[in-house]
């Protein structure tokens, strides 16, 4: 013991002597720490674990090393940024490097406390190494490293990203993967989970079907907003300042069946069709009484406003000069009652291509409620279909949260529909028929976007659907007259085959981050709330598919068989059915659409 004291005294004296020599200084804590790669999952072997991406996925080819690499696809308003925040030491030197492929690929660091840095390449037809260095500021303990492309220039790949320098002041390495994951409760819309605590973890991330859905500080969580009668898989990771662990073992759970707004007396699988009740076209006029019994929901097209902003909706039945075989009002009302006696639902559909409706004021909202009520009461209808198209719905520039909208035309429509639902009660049937631009397109874009310049109608139906999801009987998005839409596989899908309908429907039943924000996820709808909108014939609209493609769509979504290139995130045997534009056009085409539905569901 005495010898040890003497040794320490000698070392102390030597240190003091060295410090007295000009140019010799004490080593900083950063310098004493060994350099290491402090980035997490830089080779993307654990998917996107540790990374936050606006439009990224992992691929197995091309890769620089290992079995996976990042692939991200910029769009016209998104540069496909992927980033992670890393714990670092103050006053320390770091080298950031990685391998990239593609045009205009960037690798950089922000929040350095000194000068943020970036390296980039204009063109990398094969793997090219990017590298840059920076020094952290005196108070910097975290920096964000990132990679991104450039707007509209195509997909890029990145792999083997490293940040080499002194380890951060935390634990120095991510925690171990959680063990003991199990379900604690299952309802029609939620699954409760619990797991064992992990030493050194400061929080946990919960994944549903591979996508991060929430973070918690404890060892339990409830994942809500799920679809009824649907199988889900769950995993958990542990978090600390050094990063995120590998994922736990997977547990699966199937949610219970559950009734929804006005669906309890619909058949398990329903056929929905629009009936040209206020006009005639090349399909001819079809009397309501002549609609075959296969049609479970009949939408009378259309109720239209007296002016765009009046909120005053009128339903004018087709005049005899245009529709020579039109029935009388008495015959029409009798046909409504006969359909209802046979278990069918007859709704008034508001809007359509020419019926622009903008409830810009509370006065217009109140007029909408009273005028729609008059139509429902006059004809004894079962409910209402919202078919707002064109410029009826758009978002104000700073309205960015679909869960808390502020745009008057959105807020007033939600209020009006809730009022109508409350007035008529639980059996009131509420359906919506938006175009893909207003719904699934919200996966990429929402409103005018962070930097402005986007079409303010992008995703504008999402706040309405979300606010009414507990009252909504059916959502049947028009999977026709649509441009290419990016699916959850981050690939664009176009009309003309089963894959388009499968991808668009999977998005509704899986949920998706709005505008790529993983912290702002549009929750899935129940499968009994969803029908697939298709044109009845080539005359009815762009995007018609053959009966064989309709069958493939239904097989994939309800049985996970006969699928094409798109991999769904679940199987939904309770999918409600099909919607078409229109009954008239299907009659014109010898009832091809109806026959396909009947042959499939019996």
C-alpha positions in Angstrom: 0.0 0.0 0.0 2.8 2.4 0.9 4.6 1.5 -2.4 1.4 2.4 -4.4 1.2 5.7 -2.7 4.8 6.5 -3.7 4.2 5.5 -7.3 1.1 7.8 -7.5 3.2 10.6 -6.1 5.9 10.2 -8.7 3.3 10.1 -11.5 1.6 13.3 -10.2 5.0 15.0 -10.1 5.8 13.9 -13.6 2.4 15.1 -14.9 3.0 18.5 -13.3 6.4 18.7 -14.8 5.0 17.9 -18.3 2.3 20.5 -18.0 5.0 23.1 -17.2 6.7 22.4 -20.6 5.5 24.8 -23.3 3.2 23.1 -26.0 2.3 20.2 -23.7 -1.4 20.2 -22.5 -3.6 17.8 -20.7 -5.5 15.3 -22.8 -9.2 16.1 -23.2 -11.8 13.4 -22.3 -12.6 13.3 -26.1 -9.0 12.6 -26.9 -8.8 9.9 -24.2 -11.9 8.1 -25.7 -11.1 5.5 -28.3 -12.5 6.3 -31.8 -15.3 4.1 -32.9 -18.2 4.0 -35.4 -21.0 5.7 -33.4 -23.6 5.4 -36.2 -26.4 2.8 -35.8 -27.2 0.3 -38.5 -25.1 2.1 -41.1 -25.3 -1.0 -43.4 -29.1 -1.2 -43.2 -28.9 -4.9 -42.3 -31.7 -4.3 -39.7 -34.0 -2.5 -42.2 -34.5 1.2 -41.4 -33.9 0.6 -37.6 -32.3 3.8 -36.2 -33.1 5.9 -39.3 -36.0 8.2 -40.1 -36.8 8.4 -43.8 -39.4 10.4 -45.8 -39.4 8.0 -48.7 -37.0 5.2 -48.1 -36.9 1.4 -47.9 -34.3 -1.3 -47.9 -33.4 -3.5 -50.9 -31.3 -6.6 -51.4 -29.8 -5.4 -54.7 -27.8 -3.4 -55.4 -25.7 -3.5 -52.1 -22.2 -2.3 -51.4 -21.7 -5.0 -48.8 -23.8 -7.3 -46.7 -27.3 -8.2 -47.7 -29.1 -4.8 -47.6 -28.8 -1.2 -48.6 -31.0 1.9 -48.5 -33.0 2.9 -51.5 -34.9 6.2 -51.4 -36.9 7.9 -54.1 -37.1 11.7 -54.2 -40.3 13.3 -55.7 -41.1 16.8 -56.9 -41.3 18.2 -53.4 -39.4 15.7 -51.3 -35.6 15.0 -51.5 -36.0 11.6 -49.8 -34.0 12.4 -46.7 -33.0 9.6 -44.3 -31.4 10.7 -41.0 -30.4 9.6 -37.5 -29.4 11.5 -34.4 -26.1 10.3 -32.8 -24.6 10.9 -29.4 -21.1 12.5 -29.7 -18.5 14.2 -27.5 -18.0 18.0 -27.4 -14.9 19.5 -28.9 -14.1 16.3 -30.8 -13.2 15.4 -34.4 -15.5 13.1 -36.5 -15.3 11.6 -40.0 -18.5 10.8 -41.8 -18.4 8.5 -44.8 -20.6 6.2 -46.8 -21.1 4.6 -50.2 -23.8 5.9 -52.6 -25.2 5.3 -56.1 -27.5 7.5 -58.2 -27.7 11.1 -59.3 -27.3 14.0 -56.9 -26.7 12.0 -53.7 -25.8 13.9 -50.5 -24.2 12.8 -47.2 -23.9 15.3 -44.4 -24.2 16.2 -40.7 -26.2 19.0 -39.0 -26.3 20.3 -35.5 -22.5 20.0 -35.2 -22.2 23.2 -33.1 -19.6 24.5 -35.5 -20.0 24.2 -39.2 -22.5 21.8 -40.7 -20.9 19.7 -43.5 -22.0 17.8 -46.6 -20.4 15.8 -49.4 -22.2 15.0 -52.6 -21.9 13.5 -56.1 -23.7 14.6 -59.2 -23.5 11.2 -60.8 -22.6 7.8 -59.3 -23.5 5.0 -61.8 -21.8 2.6 -59.4 -20.9 2.7 -55.7 -18.9 5.8 -54.9 -17.5 6.7 -51.5 -18.4 10.1 -50.0 -16.6 11.4 -47.0 -16.4 14.6 -44.9 -15.1 15.7 -41.5 -16.3 18.1 -38.8 -15.5 19.1 -35.2 -18.2 19.4 -32.6 -18.9 22.5 -30.6 -18.0 23.0 -26.9 -21.5 22.1 -25.8 -22.5 19.6 -28.6 -23.6 16.2 -27.4 -25.7 15.1 -30.4 -25.5 15.6 -34.2 -27.8 14.4 -37.0 -26.3 12.6 -39.9 -28.3 12.3 -43.1 -28.4 11.3 -46.7 -30.7 12.6 -49.4 -31.2 12.9 -53.1 -32.5 15.8 -55.2 -36.1 16.7 -56.1 -37.5 14.5 -58.9 -34.1 13.0 -60.0 -34.9 9.3 -59.4 -34.0 6.8 -56.7 -30.6 6.6 -55.0 -28.9 4.0 -52.9 -26.7 4.3 -49.8 -24.8 1.7 -47.8 -22.1 1.3 -45.1 -22.5 4.7 -43.6 -20.1 5.3 -40.7 -19.4 8.2 -38.2 -16.0 7.5 -36.7 -14.9 9.4 -33.7 -15.0 9.4 -29.8 -18.1 7.6 -28.4 -20.7 9.7 -26.8 -21.1 10.3 -23.1 -23.9 7.7 -22.8 -23.6 4.0 -22.5 -21.4 3.8 -25.5 -23.4 1.2 -27.3 -27.1 0.5 -27.9 -28.9 -1.8 -25.5 -29.8 -5.4 -26.0 -33.0 -6.4 -27.8 -36.0 -6.8 -25.5 -37.1 -10.3 -24.5 -40.5 -11.7 -23.4 -42.7 -9.8 -25.8 -46.3 -10.9 -25.4 -49.9 -9.7 -25.9 -51.9 -8.6 -22.8 -55.2 -7.7 -24.4 -56.9 -7.8 -27.8 -60.0 -5.8 -28.9 -61.5 -5.1 -32.3 -59.3 -2.0 -32.6 -56.3 -2.4 -30.3 -53.6 -4.8 -29.0 -51.9 -4.5 -25.6 -48.3 -5.6 -25.4 -45.7 -6.0 -22.6 -42.1 -7.2 -22.5 -39.1 -7.5 -20.1 -37.0 -4.5 -19.1 -33.6 -4.1 -20.7 -30.6 -2.9 -18.7 -29.4 0.5 -19.9 -32.6 1.3 -21.9 -34.2 4.7 -21.6 -37.1 3.9 -23.8 -38.7 1.4 -26.2 -40.0 1.6 -29.8 -43.0 -0.5 -30.9 -43.2 -1.8 -34.4 -46.4 -3.0 -36.2 -45.9 -5.0 -39.3 -42.4 -3.7 -39.6 -43.3 0.0 -39.2 -42.5 2.0 -36.0 -45.8 3.2 -34.5 -44.9 4.6 -31.1 -42.2 5.0 -28.5 -42.7 4.5 -24.7 -40.6 4.8 -21.6 -42.1 1.8 -19.8 -42.3 -1.9 -20.7 -45.9 -2.0 -22.0 -47.9 -0.3 -24.7 -51.3 -0.4 -26.4 -51.4 -0.1 -30.2 -54.7 1.3 -31.2 -56.5 2.3 -34.4 -56.4 -1.2 -35.8 -58.8 -2.9 -38.1 -61.2 -5.5 -36.8 -60.7 -9.2 -37.7 -57.2 -8.5 -38.9 -53.9 -10.2 -38.2 -50.9 -8.0 -37.1 -47.3 -8.7 -36.2 -45.5 -6.8 -33.5 -41.8 -6.3 -32.4 -40.1 -4.0 -29.9 -36.7 -2.4 -29.7 -34.8 -0.8 -26.8 -33.4 2.7 -27.0 -30.7 4.8 -25.2 -28.4 7.7 -26.1 -26.2 5.4 -28.2 -29.0 4.2 -30.4 -31.5 1.5 -30.9 -31.2 -2.3 -30.3 -32.1 -5.0 -32.7 -35.8 -6.0 -32.9 -37.3 -8.5 -30.5 -38.9 -11.7 -31.5 -42.2 -11.3 -33.3 -45.6 -11.8 -31.8 -48.8 -11.9 -33.8 -52.4 -11.1 -32.8 -55.7 -11.1 -34.6 -58.1 -8.3 -33.6 -61.7 -9.2 -32.7 -64.6 -8.6 -35.0 -66.4 -5.4 -34.4 -69.5 -3.6 -35.7 -69.2 -0.1 -37.2 -71.2 3.0 -38.1 -74.3 1.8 -39.7 -72.9 -1.5 -41.0 -74.6 -4.0 -38.7 -77.5 -4.7 -41.2 -75.4 -4.7 -44.3 -74.5 -8.1 -45.7 -70.9 -9.3 -44.9 -70.0 -8.4 -48.5 -71.8 -5.6 -50.3 -72.1 -4.4 -53.9 -72.4 -0.6 -54.1 -73.4 1.3 -57.2 -74.3 4.8 -58.3 -77.6 5.3 -60.1 -77.9 8.2 -62.6 -81.0 9.6 -61.0 -80.7 13.3 -62.0 -79.4 13.0 -65.5 -79.0 10.8 -68.5 -75.9 10.0 -70.6 -74.8 7.3 -73.1 -75.7 4.6 -70.6 -79.4 5.6 -70.6 -81.7 6.0 -67.7 -82.4 3.1 -65.3 -85.5 3.2 -63.1 -84.8 2.5 -59.4 -87.3 -0.4 -59.4 -85.3 -2.0 -62.2 -82.0 -2.2 -60.3 -81.3 -5.9 -59.6 -81.3 -7.3 -56.1 -77.6 -7.9 -56.2 -77.0 -4.2 -55.5 -76.9 -3.7 -51.7 -76.2 0.1 -51.6 -77.6 2.4 -54.2 -76.3 6.0 -54.4 -78.6 8.4 -56.1 -76.4 10.7 -58.3 -76.4 13.5 -57.6 -77.5 16.2 -55.1 -75.9 19.5 -56.2 -75.6 23.0 -54.6 -77.4 26.0 -55.9 -73.9 27.7 -55.9 -70.5 26.5 -54.9 -70.5 28.2 -51.4 -74.2 28.2 -50.6 -74.4 24.8 -48.9 -77.9 24.6 -50.3 -78.2 21.1 -51.8 -81.0 20.3 -54.2 -81.9 16.9 -55.7 -83.6 17.4 -59.1 -84.7 14.1 -60.6 -84.1 13.6 -64.3 -86.7 15.5 -66.4 -88.8 13.6 -68.8 -87.4 15.6 -71.7 -84.0 14.0 -71.0 -85.1 10.7 -69.6 -88.3 9.6 -71.4 -88.8 6.5 -69.2 -88.3 8.3 -65.9 -90.8 7.3 -63.2 -93.1 9.7 -61.3 -92.2 10.9 -57.8 -94.8 8.5 -56.3 -93.3 5.6 -58.2 -89.8 6.7 -57.2 -90.7 6.9 -53.5 -92.4 3.5 -53.7 -89.3 2.0 -55.3 -87.2 3.4 -52.4 -89.4 1.7 -49.9 -89.4 -1.6 -51.9 -85.6 -1.6 -51.9 -85.5 -1.0 -48.2 -88.0 -3.7 -47.5 -85.6 -6.1 -49.4 -82.7 -5.0 -47.1 -81.1 -2.5 -49.4 -79.8 1.0 -48.6 -80.7 4.0 -50.8 -78.6 7.1 -50.3 -78.4 10.6 -51.7 -74.9 11.2 -53.1 -73.7 14.8 -52.9 -71.3 16.4 -55.4 -69.9 14.4 -58.3 -67.8 15.9 -61.1 -69.9 19.0 -61.6 -71.3 19.6 -58.0 -68.6 21.6 -56.3 -69.4 22.1 -52.6 -67.4 24.5 -50.4 -68.7 25.1 -46.9 -66.7 28.2 -46.3 -68.9 29.5 -43.5 -70.9 28.2 -40.6 -74.0 29.6 -42.3 -73.3 27.4 -45.3 -72.7 24.5 -43.0 -76.1 24.9 -41.4 -77.8 25.3 -44.8 -76.1 22.1 -45.9 -77.5 20.2 -42.9 -81.0 21.5 -43.4 -81.1 21.0 -47.1 -79.7 17.5 -47.0 -82.1 16.6 -44.3 -85.0 17.8 -46.5 -83.9 15.5 -49.3 -83.5 12.5 -47.0 -86.9 13.1 -45.4 -88.7 13.8 -48.7 -87.6 10.5 -50.2 -87.2 8.4 -47.0 -83.6 7.7 -47.7 -81.1 5.7 -45.5 -78.3 8.1 -45.5 -75.7 10.2 -47.3 -72.8 9.7 -49.7 -70.1 12.4 -49.9 -68.6 12.5 -53.4 -66.7 15.8 -53.3 -64.4 16.2 -56.2 -62.6 18.9 -58.1 -62.0 21.9 -55.8 -64.5 21.2 -53.1 -61.9 20.3 -50.5 -58.5 21.9 -50.2 -56.2 22.8 -47.2 -55.1 26.3 -46.1 -51.3 26.8 -46.3 -50.6 26.3 -42.6 -53.1 23.4 -42.0 -50.6 20.6 -41.6 -52.1 18.2 -39.1 -54.8 15.9 -40.4 -55.9 15.1 -36.8 -56.6 18.7 -36.0 -57.7 20.5 -39.2 -58.2 24.3 -39.2 -59.4 25.0 -42.8 -63.0 26.2 -42.7 -64.3 24.0 -45.6 -62.9 20.9 -43.8 -64.0 21.8 -40.3 -67.5 22.8 -41.4 -68.0 19.6 -43.4 -66.9 17.5 -40.4 -69.3 19.4 -38.2 -72.2 19.1 -40.7 -71.7 15.3 -41.1 -71.5 14.8 -37.3 -74.7 16.8 -36.9 -76.5 14.6 -39.5 -75.3 11.4 -37.9 -76.5 12.6 -34.5 -79.9 13.6 -35.9 -80.7 10.3 -37.6 -78.9 7.9 -35.2 -76.9 4.7 -35.4 -78.6 3.3 -38.5 -77.7 6.4 -40.6 -75.5 5.2 -43.4 -72.6 7.5 -44.2 -70.3 6.7 -47.1 -67.6 8.6 -49.0 -66.2 8.3 -52.5 -63.0 10.4 -52.7 -60.5 10.2 -55.5 -57.0 8.7 -54.8 -55.5 12.2 -55.1 -57.3 13.2 -51.9 -56.5 10.1 -49.9 -53.6 7.7 -50.8 -51.7 10.6 -52.4 -51.4 11.9 -48.8 -48.7 9.3 -48.2 -46.4 11.5 -50.2 -47.9 15.0 -50.0 -50.3 16.8 -47.7 -51.6 20.2 -48.5 -49.2 22.8 -49.8 -46.3 21.0 -48.1 -43.5 22.2 -45.8 -42.0 24.5 -48.4 -45.2 25.4 -50.2 -45.9 25.0 -53.9 -47.9 21.7 -53.7 -51.5 21.4 -54.7 -53.5 22.3 -51.5 -56.0 19.5 -52.3 -53.3 16.8 -51.7 -54.7 14.4 -49.0 -57.5 16.8 -48.2 -60.0 14.1 -47.5 -57.8 12.5 -44.7 -59.0 14.9 -41.9 -62.6 14.3 -42.9 -62.2 10.5 -43.0 -60.3 10.5 -39.7 -62.7 12.7 -37.8 -65.7 10.5 -39.0 -64.0 7.1 -38.8 -66.3 6.0 -35.9 -69.4 7.1 -37.8 -68.3 6.0 -41.3 -70.1 3.1 -42.8 -68.1 2.7 -46.0 -65.1 4.4 -47.7 -64.9 3.4 -51.4 -62.1 5.4 -53.0 -62.4 5.9 -56.7 -59.6 3.7 -58.0 -60.1 5.1 -61.4 -59.4 8.3 -63.4 -56.2 8.4 -61.3 -52.6 9.2 -62.0 -49.8 7.0 -60.7 -49.8 6.8 -56.8 -47.0 5.7 -54.6 -47.8 2.7 -52.4 -46.4 1.6 -49.1 -43.6 -0.2 -51.1 -42.5 3.3 -52.2 -43.1 2.4 -55.8 -45.6 4.1 -58.1 -48.6 2.1 -59.1 -50.7 2.8 -62.2 -54.2 1.9 -63.2 -54.9 -1.1 -65.5 -54.4 -4.2 -63.3 -55.0 -5.8 -60.0 -51.8 -4.5 -58.4 -53.2 -0.9 -58.4 -56.3 -1.9 -56.5 -54.4 -4.1 -54.1 -51.8 -1.4 -53.3 -54.4 1.4 -52.9 -56.6 -0.8 -50.6 -53.7 -2.1 -48.6 -52.9 1.5 -47.7 -56.4 2.1 -46.3 -56.3 -1.2 -44.3 -52.7 -0.8 -43.0 -52.5 2.9 -42.4 -49.7 5.2 -43.6 -47.5 8.1 -42.4 -48.9 11.3 -43.9 -46.4 13.2 -46.1 -43.8 10.6 -45.0 -43.9 11.7 -41.3 -43.6 8.5 -39.2 -44.8 10.5 -36.2 -48.1 11.4 -38.0 -49.7 8.2 -39.1 -53.2 7.9 -40.6 -54.6 4.9 -38.8 -56.1 1.9 -40.7 -59.8 1.6 -41.3 -61.7 -1.6 -40.4 -62.0 -3.9 -43.4 -65.8 -3.9 -43.0 -65.6 -0.1 -43.7 -63.8 -0.5 -47.0 -65.1 -1.3 -50.5 -63.0 -1.0 -53.7 -64.1 1.5 -56.3 -63.9 0.4 -59.9 -65.5 1.5 -63.2 -68.1 -0.9 -64.5 -67.0 -0.8 -68.1 -64.5 0.8 -70.4 -67.2 3.5 -71.1 -67.6 4.3 -67.4 -64.1 5.7 -66.8 -60.4 5.2 -67.1 -58.9 2.3 -65.2 -61.4 -0.5 -66.1 -60.0 -3.9 -65.4 -61.3 -7.3 -66.6 -63.3 -9.7 -64.4 -60.1 -11.8 -64.0 -58.2 -8.8 -62.5 -61.1 -8.1 -60.2 -61.0 -11.7 -58.9 -57.2 -11.4 -58.5 -57.7 -8.3 -56.4 -60.2 -9.9 -54.1 -58.1 -13.1 -53.8 -55.0 -11.2 -52.7 -56.7 -9.0 -50.2 -59.1 -11.5 -48.6 -57.0 -14.7 -48.9 -53.4 -13.6 -49.7 -53.5 -15.8 -52.8 -53.2 -14.9 -56.5 -51.2 -11.8 -55.6 -48.9 -9.9 -58.0 -45.8 -7.9 -57.4 -47.2 -5.9 -54.5 -46.9 -7.5 -51.1 -49.8 -6.7 -48.8 -49.4 -6.0 -45.0 -52.2 -8.3 -44.0 -55.2 -10.4 -45.1 -58.7 -9.1 -44.7 -61.5 -11.7 -45.3 -63.9 -9.1 -43.8 -63.3 -6.6 -46.7 -66.8 -5.2 -47.3 -66.9 -5.4 -51.1 -66.9 -3.4 -54.3 -68.3 -0.1 -55.5 -68.7 0.9 -59.1 -69.5 3.8 -61.3 -72.2 3.0 -62.2 -75.3 0.8 -62.2 -76.3 2.4 -65.5 -73.0 1.6 -67.2 -73.0 -1.9 -65.8 -76.5 -2.5 -67.3 -75.2 -1.1 -70.6 -72.3 -3.7 -70.4 -74.7 -6.6 -69.8 -74.1 -6.5 -66.0 -70.5 -7.7 -66.2 -69.4 -6.1 -63.0 -72.5 -7.4 -61.0 -71.9 -10.9 -62.4 -68.3 -10.9 -61.3 -69.3 -9.8 -57.7 -72.0 -12.4 -57.5 -69.7 -15.2 -58.8 -67.1 -14.3 -56.2 -69.2 -13.8 -53.1 -72.2 -15.9 -54.0 
